[in-house]
């Protein structure tokens, strides 16, 4: 049976008078853990959501185009294409991705130097 540990825990929770409330802070409101919890809780359990928020989540696709198609609406994709054209007018640029065996530290150092050179980096300096 899927979720036997959680099932046993919820059973104990229902039958122990000392356990009046169980708080699940930061539990995602979707996904397999939430679905399992709600299916095992059944109708006997009451729930209360005190706060909810969206978090960024990267869901990989077959390639970058497929990802953008699923992650962005048509207006945002059009805006990205416009920005790419503007970059082309400024000079040569290219997409690069970290490959297996590449020096990860060099990429991190380059990114941190780029961030430090921008307005955020200047604002953080004393």
C-alpha positions in Angstrom: 0.0 0.0 0.0 1.3 3.4 -1.0 1.9 5.7 2.0 1.7 3.1 4.8 3.7 5.3 7.1 1.6 8.3 6.5 -1.6 6.2 6.8 -0.4 4.9 10.2 0.5 8.4 11.4 -2.9 9.7 10.4 -4.6 6.8 12.1 -2.7 7.6 15.3 -3.6 11.2 15.0 -7.3 10.5 14.8 -7.3 8.2 17.8 -5.0 10.1 20.2 -6.8 12.8 22.3 -3.5 14.7 22.7 -3.3 15.3 19.0 -5.9 17.9 18.3 -4.1 19.7 15.5 -1.4 18.9 13.0 0.3 21.8 11.2 1.9 21.2 7.8 3.9 24.4 7.2 5.0 25.0 3.6 3.3 21.9 2.3 2.7 22.4 -1.5 -1.0 22.5 -2.3 -0.5 20.1 -5.2 1.6 17.2 -6.2 1.9 13.6 -4.9 2.4 14.4 -1.2 -0.6 16.6 -1.0 -2.7 14.1 -3.0 -1.7 11.2 -0.8 -2.4 13.2 2.4 -5.8 14.3 1.2 -6.8 10.8 0.0 -5.7 9.2 3.3 -7.3 11.9 5.4 -10.7 11.3 3.9 -13.8 13.2 5.0 -13.0 12.9 8.7 -10.3 15.4 8.6 -10.8 19.2 8.5 -8.3 21.4 6.9 -7.6 25.1 7.0 -5.3 27.0 4.6 -3.9 30.0 6.3 -1.6 31.2 3.6 -0.8 30.3 0.0 1.6 31.5 -2.6 3.1 30.5 -5.9 6.7 29.4 -6.3 8.7 29.2 -9.4 9.1 25.7 -10.7 11.2 24.5 -13.6 9.5 21.7 -15.5 11.9 20.5 -18.2 10.7 19.8 -21.7 12.3 18.3 -24.8 14.1 21.5 -25.7 14.1 25.2 -25.0 11.4 26.0 -27.6 9.0 23.4 -26.1 9.7 24.8 -22.6 9.0 28.4 -23.7 5.8 27.2 -25.5 4.5 25.7 -22.3 5.8 28.3 -19.8 5.0 31.6 -21.6 1.9 32.9 -23.3 2.1 34.2 -26.9 2.6 37.8 -25.8 5.7 37.0 -23.7 7.2 34.8 -26.4 6.7 37.7 -28.9 8.4 40.1 -26.5 11.4 37.7 -26.1 11.8 37.5 -29.9 11.7 41.4 -30.0 14.4 41.5 -27.3 16.6 39.0 -29.2 16.4 41.3 -32.3 17.4 44.3 -30.2 20.4 42.3 -28.9 21.4 41.4 -32.4 21.5 45.1 -33.3 24.0 45.7 -30.4 26.4 43.1 -31.6 27.2 39.4 -31.7 25.6 37.1 -29.0 25.0 33.5 -28.6 23.2 31.0 -26.3 25.5 28.7 -24.4 24.8 25.9 -22.0 26.9 24.1 -19.5 28.0 20.8 -20.8 29.0 17.6 -18.9 32.7 18.1 -18.0 32.7 21.9 -18.3 34.3 23.9 -15.5 31.3 24.8 -13.3 33.3 27.1 -11.1 34.3 29.2 -14.1 30.6 29.6 -15.0 29.7 30.6 -11.4 32.6 33.1 -11.3 31.5 34.7 -14.6 27.9 34.9 -13.4 28.8 36.5 -10.1 31.1 39.0 -11.8 28.3 39.9 -14.2 25.9 40.4 -11.3 28.4 42.5 -9.4 28.9 44.8 -12.4 25.2 45.5 -12.7 23.0 47.8 -10.7 22.3 45.2 -8.0 26.0 44.7 -7.4 26.6 48.5 -7.3 23.7 49.0 -4.9 25.1 46.3 -2.5 28.5 47.9 -2.3 29.1 50.2 0.7 
